[in-house]
Amino acid sequence: MKTTDDAEHFGYRVLMKALFGGEPPTWRNRAACADADPDMFHTAGRTAAAKAMCASCPVLAECRDNQLSWEANGPARFRDNAFGVVGGLSGAERRRIHYPAKNVKDVA
């Protein structure tokens, strides 16, 4: 009989296969958030705590690069609807990277 943890682990593995095409990246096991509550990264009132955890992460660069690449190379809805804190950046911060504001002088 599967326990809740088994079911959640199975769901996580299915998600990783869908997102990464296989196993999660090896750096993920070294991430500061590896054992953290995932809700911290998707709850508006916990953004500061999530960013603080990311700031101390030994694989911050890999995480950020992976997420930005995944959003940039996937369907536009990945970029348009970016949410939560990933790689130390909020969804709004990541959207600004994908869609930088144009300088009025550059338009002319």
Secondary structure by P-SEA (a helix, b strand, c coil): cccaaaaaaaaaaaaaaaaccccccccccccccccccccccccccaaaaaaaaaaaccaaaaaaaaaaaaaaacccccccccccccccccaaaaaaaacccccccccc
